[in-house]
Amino acid sequence: MINIYEKLFAKLSEVAELNWIDMDKGQLDYYETRPSVQFPCALISVQLPKCDDIGAKKQNCQALITVRLAFDFTGNTSAATPAAERAKSLAYLNLCEAVYKKLQGWKDAGFNALSRQSYREEKRTDHYKVGYMPFTTSFIDLAAAEP
């Protein structure tokens, strides 16, 4: 799985607007202090919800890759807000779209094409805006066969 993280870090580094790319270690979950990230950021987690044996030391793995995009959000988005100000407040969605475009369909020699499953925004009590974007992929895991 280290390979997947490293490849994702490199691919998301191509999105110039991201100021921080990291493994999701709960950085946004401490409400008393400012998170130890630079906004906007992408926090990544990789899970293997299903693995099937295809040999004694070989597995076909389905992976769930979650990208949490976080923004230090301020601004007005109501219909009463002047259009230019509202557009500036909604601009974070352009970065969400850029990440989607960068990852959707992208594959590597080590895994199949990524497929976005959904996009949701987390309900939070702080002023941070966090989008949750899960992708699925699959790969053959040969790690158990390595010496």
Secondary structure, DSSP 8 states (H G I E B T S, - for coil): -HHHHHHHHHHHTT-TT-SEEEE-SSGGG-TTS--SS-SSEEEEEEEEEEEEEEETTEEEEEEEEEEEEEEE-----STTS-HHHHHHHTTHHHHHHHHHHHHTT--BTTB---EE---EE---SSSEEEEEEEEEEEEEE-GGG--
